[in-house]
Amino acid sequence: MTLPSSNRVSIDDVVVSAEHCLKRPLEPIERLILKSSWQGLPYTAIATTSGYANVYVREVGARLWQALSEALGTKVTKKRLPW
C-alpha cells in the first residue's frame, strides 16, 4: 500500500489511509483520536472535549497505534504518525 507522501496531506486522507491499512472503518472514538492527534492535541484535551474518560481515550489510542503499527510494519505512536 502506498501512503500519501505530501506534507499537505489532509486529515480525511489520513483517516482513509488508516481505514485501508486496518481493513475496517474506524470507530468514532478512534477517528476522533486520530484527527486530534494529527492536530497535536494531548489525550487530556481529547477527553475533555469529547466527554470520554482520559483513561479510556488513552486505552483506545494505544490499541489504535498498535493496530496501525502491525498493519504498516512500522512503529506508530500518537506523536509518530506515518502520514
C-alpha angles and dihedrals in degrees: 000000000000117000122209107270103192121107085225096063111150121234088241089059089050092052092048091048092049092050090048091050093048093041090226139075117269117251113244092255091049090050090050092049093048094048093044093047089050086057091050097248119154122237090252091060091046090051094046096049095041100043093235120129114263092236091053092050090050092049094049090045092052091050091048094051091047092050092048091047091054093045094048099037091231132090113270121189136164090266096036109058116166096223 
